[in-house]
Structure formats: C-alpha cells, structure tokens
C-alpha cells in the first residue's frame, strides 16, 4: 500500500498537539480518581487500553482491514514491540500515581524525550547534540532532587529520609522509580512509532499498538491475580472517560503528529503535561507540591526542553 500522504499545515499540526497535551493532562487526575474507588492501578491501565481498542475495532474492520492484511511481517513485528512497550509504560506509570504525587509522577514520566534523544543516534540516525547532553545533565540532577525531596520529612526538628513510605501507602521513592520506568518505556514506543507511522494510517497503527498493549496488560494482571470486573459503575465510567480523552484523543494526537514531525519534537510537546496535571491536582485534590519538588521539576523540564529542542 502506498505511504504517500498530503502533509497538513504546520498550524494544524500544532493545534493537534495542543489538543493532545490538554487531553493527556487529564490522565493522571482520572487515574487518581479511579484509585480512590479502590481499583488497583494495573486494572485501571488494562481497562483504559481495552476500552480504547474496543472503540477502535468497528472503524478498523470497516476502513482498514485491507491495510492490516498488507502490513507484512516487519511492520507487524515493530507494531507488536511498540504495543508491549506501551503496555509496560501504562503498567509502571499508572502504578506510580498510587505512591507519589501527581507532580512528581508526571514530571518524571516526561523525561521520555531525553531517552528518545539518547537512542536516536543508534535507531533513528539522529546525532547526539551538545544541547541534549546538557539537557540530560539538568534532568538527571532534577530527578535526584525530586526523588529525594519527595521522601524527605521533618521530625522533631530533624530532616529524615522516608524510604519505606508512610502508613497510608505512600512510597515516594518507589513511585518516582516507577514513573521514570514509564518514561523510558514510552520513549521506546515513540521511537518505533517514528519509524512505523509514516507507512501506516493512524487508525491501523493505533489499533494494532493499543491492542498489543491491552494484551500485555491483561497478561500482567492475570499473573498478578487481579480482579478485573468487581468494581462499581463509577469506576467503569472513569475507565471510559480515560479511553476517550487521554488515550484516544491525547495519545492518538501524538501518534498522528509522529507522521509529520520528529519524535523528539513530539516528545517535547508532552512536557506541558506536568504543568496542567499539577494545576488540576491542586484544584481537585488540594495536592500542593513542596518547594524541593518544584525546584527539581523545573530542572527536569528545563533539561527536557533544552535536550529536545536541540534534537528538534
């Protein structure tokens, strides 16, 4: 099948990215609301992805069945690996929100452009620039600040390191590590998308990748022995909203842009997510990040901006 497509205007490309940023900013808020309904994080990730695939299914069967049949072994292999990475991204990042603040989680997962940049010389034939090296240094220092800042506490006038977390289940170091893992895995997903998207329609690409992500999450849930259906109507309503807004609108907007813009530039747009998510968390959950976490977040986002801009 021909991969030739008319390139949309730059204004339209930026508008689509803007809509995607707003949509994905709601993701962490909806996840926290579902966790408040006593739904395990891995189950949330599964239903978000599974409902997305079910929504896409009839459109794919009607409009893209021939294209899927002509993909070939190489494209199927790349799409399957991409979907597995996306599934692991949602498994780790969704779980992180149960253990750390929304600000820390979204900022750390936003390091994805740096991992894209590090891998680009080997996988996308894009050079490792001086700006990227500076950005990585800033972001890594910021990551250390966020991770330690979230775990530091005052007790009897002394600063203590709360490694194990508190009695309510908070464990900032674990949550931050999971969020960072989510950033690394989504970087791999975006790199593969940059190679594959120009040769596939958005619908075919998202259906196959989201489908494989759902299979990956289902396997993880079955291994963990999670209950997949024993939840109230509010939980399933939240699952549906996650599928429609952050997933299909947000991530699909990014996938669409990958067909026309460099992977590092698309990843760069995602650094706006922590800002929107933090503002929403302050309004909805009265969750205000401390000064150390804010400082670390600024360092990370500055590093991501510098590094990604040098790539873009």
N, C-alpha and C positions, 0 to 999 in steps of 0.2 A: 504493500500500500504506500502511496506517495506521502512523504512527510512535509511537502510544501504547504505553507500556510501564510496568509496575509498577516503582516506584523501590525498590531494595533498601535494607536498613537501613544506617545510617551505619557501624555496626560492620563489616558485611560489606564495604562499600566500602574501609574502611581495611585490613582483612585482605587483600583482593585486592591493594591497593597494596603492602603489606608483602611478600607473596609475589613480586610483580614486582620489587621492589628487590633481594631476595636473588638472584633469577634473573639479573637483568642484571649484578649484581656479578661473576658468573662469566664474563661475556662476554670481558673483556679478558684474563683468565687463559687461557681456551681459545684465544683468538687468538694469544697469545704461544706457547703450546704448538704450535699449527699452524705458526707461523713457524719454530719450531725444527725442524720436519720439512721445511724448505726449500720451503714453499709460499708463493708470492707473496701479498701482502696482498689484492690485488684478486680473486684467485681464491678466497681464503678468504671474502671478502664475498659473492661470487657463489654459492658452494655453500651457504653458510648460508641465503641467501634462497631459492634454488631448491629446496632440500630442504623448507623450510617450506611453500612453495607446493604441492609435490607431496603433502605430508602433508594439507594442507587440501583438495586437489582432490576426492577422493571424497565428503567430507562436504558440500562446497559443491554438487556436482552433485545429490546426493540431496535436500538440505534447502533450498537457497537458489536454485535455478535460476530460479524464478518471480520472486523479488525482484530478481535481477540483470537480468532481462528488463524490469522495470518501473522501473529506475533513472532513465532519462531522460538527455538529453544533458548537462544542467547538472551532475548528480551524477557522471556518468562523467568529465566534464572535471575536476572537483575531485579525484576519486579518482586520476586519471592524474597530475595535477600533484603530488599528495601522494606518490604512489609514486616519481616521479622525484626528488623531494627526499629521500625516504628512501634511495633508491639512492645518491645523492651523499653522503648522511651516512655510510653504511657504507663507501663508497669512501675518503673522506677520513679518517674516524676509525680504521678498521682499519689504514690505511697509517701513521697517526701512531704506532701502538704499536711499529712497527719502528724508529722513530727517536728516541723519547723514552721516559721512564719511564712505567710504568703509572699512577703517582700523577698526574703532570703531564697525561697524556692524558685520564684520566677526570675530573679536576677541570676542565680547560678545556672539555671537551665538556658538562660540567654547567652551563655558563653559559647553556644554552638558555632557562631561564625569563626571563632578562633580555631576550633578543631577542623572546620572546613578549610580554613586557610593553611593550617599545618599539613593537611593531607593533599591539598590541591597540587603541589609540585609533582607528586607521585601519581595521582589519579586523574587530574584534570589538565596537567601540563601548564599550570599557572605558577609563576615564580613566587618564592618566599621573600617578601619585601622587607625592607628595614622597618617600615611602619608596622607591619604585622609582628615583628619581633618586639617592638616597643609595646604594642597593644597586649601581647601575651604576658609581658612582664608586669604591666599595670594590672591586668585582670587576675593574674595568679596571686599578686600581693593582696588585691582586694578580696579574693576568695578566702585567703587566710584570715583577713580582718573580719569578714562576715562570719566565717565558721567559728572563730574564737569569740567574737563579740556576742553571738547568739548564745554561747554556752557559758559566758561569764556572768557571775551574780555577786551581789553584796550580801555578806552575812556577818553580823556583829562588827561592822566596820572593816571587814576584810574582803578582798576580792577572791572568790573561789571559782574553780573551773568545774562546771556541772556536766561531766562527761556522760553519766548514766541517764540524765533526764530527771524529771520530777514525777510525782505520784499520779499526775493526770495523763501521763503517757507521752509528754513532750520529750523529745530527744534531739536537740538541735544538730549535734554533730552527725548523727545518723541521717536525719532529714536532709542536711546540706550535702552529704555524700551521695545520697540517692538523687538529689536534684542535679548534681554535677554529672552523675552517670546518665541522667536523662538528656543532658546537653550533648554528651559525647555520642550517644546513640542516634539522636535526631540529626546530628551533623552527618553521620554516615548515610542516613536516609536521604538527606538533601543532596549529598554528593552524587548518589546514584540517580536521584531524580533529575539532576542537571544533565546527566548522560542519556537518560532514557526519555524524558519528557518531549524533546523535540521530535521524536519519532512515533509518539503515541498521542492520541487525543486525551484531553483532560479526563473525560469520563472513563475511558478504558484504563488509564493509569491509576486513577483513584480507586476504582472498583477492585482491581487486582491487588493493589498495595494494601488498601484497607481490609480487604478480605483476608489476606495473609496475616495482617496484624491481629485481626479478630481470632484467627486460628491459633496464633501464638499465645494470645492472652487466654484463650479457652484452655489450652494445654497447661499453662501456668496455674490457672485456677483449679483445674482438676487435680493436678499434682498436690496443690495446697489444701485440697479438700474443702473448698469454699462452697457455701450455699449460694446458688445462683439466682433463685427466684423468691425466696421467703421474705419479701420486703413490701412495704405499703405503697399506695398509689402515688404519694408524693415523691418517693424515691424514683419510681419509673417515669414520672413527669420530668424530673430533673435529668434523667438519662436521655430522654427525648430532646429536651432543650439543648443538652450538650452536643448531641449528634447534629442537630440542625444549625446551631450558631457557631460554637468554637470549631467543631470538626468540619462540617460540610461547607460552611461559609468561610471560616478562618483559614484552615489548612488547605482547602481546595483553592482559595485565592492565591496562596503562596505557590501551590503546585502549578497553577495557570501562569503565574509570573515567571516561574523557572524556565518556561519555554522560550522566553524573550530576554531575560536579564541574567547576569552572572549569579551563581549560587551564593557567593559571598555578599553580594548586594541585597539579595532577597533575605538572607540571614540577618543582615544589618538592620533591615526594617523591623525585625522582631524585637530589637532591644527596647522599643517603645512599650512592649507588653508589661514589663515590671512596673512602669510608672502608672499606667492605667489600673493594673491589678492592685497596686498599693493604695491608690486613692479609693477604689471601691472597697477594699478591705477596711480602711479607716471609717468609711461611711456605714458599712453594713455590720462589721464585726467589732468596731472600735478597737482595731488592732493597729497600734501605732509603733512603727519601728524605732528602736533606740538609736542614739547618735552614732554609736560604733557601727551598727548595721548600715545606717545611712551612708557613713563615710566609705565603708567597704563597697557598698552598692555603687556609689559614684565612681570609685576607682575601677570596678569591673566594667560598668557601662562605658566609661571613658576608654578603657582598653579595647573593648569590643568595637567601639566607634572608630578609633584610630586604626586598629588592625584591619577591620573590614573595609574601611574607606580606601586604604592603600591597595586592597585587593580589587575593589570595585572600580 
